[in-house]
């Protein structure tokens, strides 16, 4: 659950770029169990949050489109590559 704090920062709505980004971060977990737990946490958070600000959506989409934001960058704590500074 190393990336839960990052996910908590994201605006999560169904099929939004922020939800996709959060799922991408979960996919960076090393084990399948950790990935499943992370995604389950997303589902729970998504039930309680509803953000639709254009600025949040645009920011999340920009991170998704950035080729420098990779699982390696996250694992190496190079969060600036994913705009998490």
C-alpha positions in Angstrom: 0.0 0.0 0.0 2.9 2.3 -0.6 1.0 4.5 -3.0 -2.2 5.0 -1.1 -1.2 8.5 0.0 -0.8 9.5 -3.7 -4.2 8.0 -4.6 -5.8 9.9 -1.7 -4.7 13.1 -3.4 -6.4 12.3 -6.7 -9.9 13.3 -7.6 -11.7 10.1 -8.3 -14.8 9.8 -10.5 -16.0 6.9 -12.7 -14.1 6.7 -16.0 -12.3 10.0 -15.3 -8.7 10.6 -16.1 -8.0 10.8 -12.3 -9.5 7.4 -11.8 -7.4 6.0 -14.6 -4.3 7.6 -13.1 -5.1 6.2 -9.7 -5.5 2.7 -11.3 -2.2 3.2 -13.1 -0.5 3.9 -9.8 -2.1 0.8 -8.3 -0.7 -1.2 -11.2 2.8 -0.2 -10.0 2.4 -2.2 -6.8 4.8 -5.2 -6.9 2.4 -8.0 -6.0 -1.0 -8.9 -7.3 -2.3 -8.9 -3.7 -1.1 -5.3 -3.2 -2.5 -4.2 -6.6 -5.9 -5.7 -5.6 -5.9 -4.0 -2.2 -4.9 -0.7 -3.8 -7.7 -0.9 -6.4 -10.2 -2.0 -3.7 -9.2 1.1 -1.7 -9.9 3.2 -4.9 -13.4 1.8 -5.1 -14.1 2.6 -1.5 -12.7 6.2 -1.9 -14.6 6.6 -5.1 -17.9 6.0 -3.4 -17.3 8.9 -1.1 -15.7 11.5 -3.4 -17.1 13.3 -6.4 -14.8 15.7 -8.0 -15.4 17.1 -11.5 -13.3 20.2 -11.6 -11.9 20.7 -15.1 -8.5 21.6 -13.6 -8.3 18.3 -11.7 -9.3 16.3 -14.8 -6.9 18.2 -17.0 -4.0 17.7 -14.5 -4.7 14.0 -14.3 -4.9 13.6 -18.1 -1.6 15.5 -18.4 0.1 13.1 -16.0 -1.3 10.1 -17.9 0.0 11.6 -21.2 3.5 12.2 -19.7 5.9 9.4 -20.8 8.2 10.2 -17.9 5.6 9.1 -15.3 6.4 5.4 -15.0 6.2 2.7 -12.4 10.0 2.9 -12.2 9.8 6.6 -11.5 7.3 6.0 -8.7 9.3 3.1 -7.2 12.4 5.3 -7.2 10.6 8.1 -5.4 11.0 10.3 -8.5 7.5 11.8 -7.9 8.3 15.0 -9.8 8.2 12.9 -13.0 4.5 12.3 -12.2 3.9 15.8 -11.1 3.5 14.8 -7.4 5.7 17.5 -5.9 
